[in-house]
Amino acid sequence: YMKYANEFIGKFPTSAFGYKEKAFLLANKQQYAEADQLMQESIKKSTAKDEAHSNYSDIIYQKVIYKGDSVYAAWTLDKALDEARQAYAIKAQPIYRHQEARILFTKGDYATAANLFLDLTKTPINSGELYLEAAQAKTRLKAPDTEIEMLLDSAVSVGARTNMAGPYYLARGQYLANKGQYRRAVQ
């Protein structure tokens, strides 16, 4: 894989894709300093600077989620958030806002994350996932049950339009079961 990533970067040095793939390989080998340096090079050389920043944010976020932030102190959720925001500043794409919302949720800023998830439901990337993520944030904020159920119902409704409702039915059922509403959960 490393050989192919290097070959891709050699043939397409201004594409953010090759740098991202190689950096993921390096991060998986816990070679974080090398991956960090590669992503900084990607930002300098890539023509799509927004993609390079977003990729950098994603690599940091994945590493923090799965390995923790003490292994490589330079990569934190704050750094991932900064990179996602830089991507959005370059090119205001909703996908970058979604990346920001997920990072904020992980950081524990549930109110801001919930607002961002809900704002994103008014964009072309509207999906059941956004409603589910908003419901998860609202759950952590101890919002009223009716508000959370409405968000889960919306996740099912939007997911049904794209034939992707299964996970949202499950999430709604689990939520209701946790509230002791077993009949409704089974339905």
Secondary structure, 3 states (H helix, E strand, C coil): CHHHHHHHHHHCCCCHHHHHHHHHHHHHCCCHHHHHHHHHHHHHHCCCHHHHHHHHHHHHHHHHHHHCCCCCCCCCHHHHHHHHHHHHHHCCCHHHHHHHHHHHHHHCCHHHHHHHHHHHCCCCCCCHHHHHHHHHHHHHCCCCHHHHHHHHHHHHHHHHHCCCCHHHHHHHHHHHHHCCCHHHHHC
